[in-house]
């Protein structure tokens, strides 16, 4: 049996950037990304009287990257996030915004701390293993192999692959493509081990009564698009919007449209400062 390595509080002290004052909006990125994912949304939130806080999750961005692969469990990822939120001493309730893996963590936090969450905005959120594409599920059982591949691929190749989009689904600007590639390369390759611990959150969704917005790309090739309407139906107080001609990262490919959806949602449910 493989031993699980717990990450100490000091080892997992997460880094974040913030902007603005007012009700707190916590922004959680997806796998192999960083707080830079929210570069377009943060100033928009700040201009409307919110305090936007974008964190780098464990193993990502400027946050700690333990060397031991056994430290990369979803529980350690979640616990480090929970400790970071506690350190901020925010005045609850606050708002959670998450993409993909970040959406999973938002839902988990809302299940455990319902009274602290005023609202959730989720972009192509992960919430169960069955959403994941067959190809990615193959790597899930071979995290060490995936980690080696992640280390080996050059940054420039990632940038070129992101630009090679025959269907023009992504809509990434050259700057966005470059940042995605940089974040991919600076993340610990061991983050792929997170996928081994994905639990089905479906049984607990009925306990999340906070107003929830779910936005997804109709042509998401990472998580099955058909899974998102099912999530909306399971949540007691949720609305959903699909985006045609968009893939797994509509908040980067169509930032103006996605930001407008999130800001309108918050204007309806939250009183900003």
N, C-alpha and C positions, 0 to 999 in steps of 0.2 A: 504493500500500500504506500502511495506517495504522501509524504507528510505535507501539511499545509503550513506555510510560514505566515504568521501574523505580523502585520506592519505596525510598528509603534507609532504613537501620536507624533513624535518629533520627526520620524522618518517619512511620515505621510503629510507633512504640513504643506497644504496646497497653496499655489500662487494664484492671484487673480488681478484683474484690472477693473476699475470702476469709474463711473461718470454720472454726475448729476446728484440731486438731493430729492428726497421725498419717499414715497412707498417703495420698498425694495423689490427689485425684479432680479432674480437669480437665473443666469443663463448657462445651460449645460450643453456642451458640444457632443458630437458623436465620436465613434472609434477613429483613431489615428488623425484627429483634428486638434483644435485648440480654441482658446478664447477668441482668436482672430476671426472665427466663423461669424461672430456677431458684430463685426466692425461697422456694418451699415445700420444695424438696429439700435446699438447703444446710444449714439447721438440723438436719434429720433426719440428714444425713451427719455433721455435727459432733458430735451427741449420741451417735453410735455409734463415735466414735474415728477419724474421717477428717478430713483437711484438704481442704475443698472450695474450689476456685478457679474462679470463673466469670469469663470474659474477654469483653470487647466486641471483636468482630472488626473488622478494617479497614473503615472507613466506617460503623461502627455505634456506638450508645451514646455513651460518652465517649472513645472511641478516635479517633485522627486520621482526618480526612476530606479527602484530597487534592482539590484543585480540578480537576485535569486528569482528564477521563473516561478517558483512556488508561491511567491508573494502576490502574484497576479490572479487574484480571485475577485469575483464580483462583490463578495462580502467585504474584502479589504477596500475595494474601490468605493463602495457605498459608505462604509464606516469612516473613511477619510473625508468624504464629502460631508457627512453628518457632523463630524468634529469641526470641520471648517465653518459650517453654518453656526454651530454653537459658539465658536470663538468670535464670530462677528457680533454676537449679542444683538441681533436685529430685533426690532419691535414687530412681533407677529400681529396679524397674519401677513405673509408676503406672497409674491407671485413667482411661479416657477415656469421657465421656458426651456424646452429641451428638444434636441434633435437626435433621432436614432437611439444610440446607447444612452444619451442624455435624457431622452424621453422615458426610457426604462427607469432610470434613477429618479426622475420626477414622480413617476407613478408609485414607485416603491416608497419614496418619502411621504407622499400624500396618504398612502395606506397607513403608514406608521405614525404620522403626525398630522392627522386631518385638521385639527384646530389651528395649525400654524400656516395652512395654505389657503390663500384667498382665491386664487385662480390658477389654472394651468393652460399654457399654450404649447402644443406638441406638434413638431414637424417630422413627418415620417417616423413615428416612434416605434421602437422595439418594445414588445410586451410578451412575446412567447417565441419559442424555438421554431414553431411551424411557419413563421413568417419568412424565415431566412431562405434564400435561393439554394437550390441543390448544390451548386458549385461551392458556395461559402460553407455549407454544412459539411462538405467533404473536408475542407481545411479545419473545421471545428475539431475533428478527431485527430488532426495532425498538426497541432499548434506549433510544435518544434520545427517542423518542415516549413510551415508558413512564416515563422519568425526568421529562419535562414533566408528565405526568399525576400522578405521585407528588408533585411540588411543588405542584400546583394544588389537590389535594383537601384540604378543611379538616379539621382534627383532629376537630371535633365530628361531621362526617359519618361519619368512620371509626368513631367510637364508636357512632353510631346504627346503622350497617350491621352491626356486630358483634352488636348487641343484637337485630337483626331476623333471627331464626333460626327459620324455620317448622317445621323438623324437630327443634329442640332438640338438635342434635348437639353443639354446642360445649360447653355447660354453663359458659360463662365467668361468673364473678362480675362485678358492676359494676366492682370495683377492677381485676380482671384485664383487662377490656375497655379500661378507660381506659389502663392501662399499655401494652397492645398498640398502641393508637392513638398514644400519645406516642412509643413506640419507632419506629413507622413514620415519623412525621413528623421525628424528629431524625436518622434515618439519611440518609446521602447518597443522593439519587436515582440517583447513578451506580453504586450497587451492582448495578443491573439488568444491567450489563455483565458481571458474573460469569457469568451464564448462557450467554454466548457461548463459554465455554472448557470447558464440562463434558465430561469424557472418560469413556468407559466403563471403570469399574474392575473389571468382571467378570473379565477375564483374570488379574487379580492377587489375587483374593479367596482363592484356594487357598493363598496364602502367609501368610495370617493365621491362626495357630494359637491365639491367645489365646482364652480363654472369652468368648463373645459372646452378649449378650441383644439380641433385636430385638423391639420393641413397636410396634404400629401400629394406627391407627384403621381400622375396616372401611369407613368412609364418607369416607375421605380424598379430597377433590376436587382437591387439588394434585398429589399423586403417586399413581399407580395402585396401589390396595391389592394387586392380584394380583402386583405386583413384589416384595413383601416375602417371601412364602414362597420365591420363587426365590432371593432373597439368602441366606436361612437355609440352603437346600439347598446353596448354593455354598461357604459358609464351613465349614471343617473341624470347628469346635467350637462350634456355635451352637444356640441354642434360640429359638423364636419364640412370641409371643402376640399374637393379634388382639383388639381391643377393640370389641365391638358398640356401636352408637350413639355412635361417636366419630369425629371428623374428623382433620384434619392436626395438631392440637396437643393430644393427649390428656394430655400432662404439665401442661397448664394447665387443660384442661376437666375432667380426672379426676385431679387431683394425688395424692390419697390412694391411689388404686388403683395408679397408675403408680409412685409412690414406693415402695410396698410391694413391687412386683415388682423394682425395682432393688435395694432394700436386701436382699431375700431372696436375690437373685442374688449380690450381693457377699458376703453371709454364707456362702454355699456355697463361694465360690471364693477369697476374700481374708481374711487375718487382720488385723483392724483393731488400732489401737494401744490 
